[in-house]
Amino acid sequence: MPQLNPAPWFAILVFSWLIFLTIIPSKVLKHIFNNEPKTLNVTKPKTEPWNWPWH
């Protein structure tokens, strides 16, 4: 049964992981977003108490 021979399958596994860990991350990190995220305003708005007549 040829599928029990680990030599070709192990080499394919190692080479595919080498590609995944070397080539693909560099391509993903070079990606530029079209719209850069803007920083939100850090100051909180001033809230006033709500005066509601509870009758």
Secondary structure by P-SEA (a helix, b strand, c coil): ccccccaaaaaaaaaaaaaaaccaaaaaaacccccccccccccccbbbbbbcccc
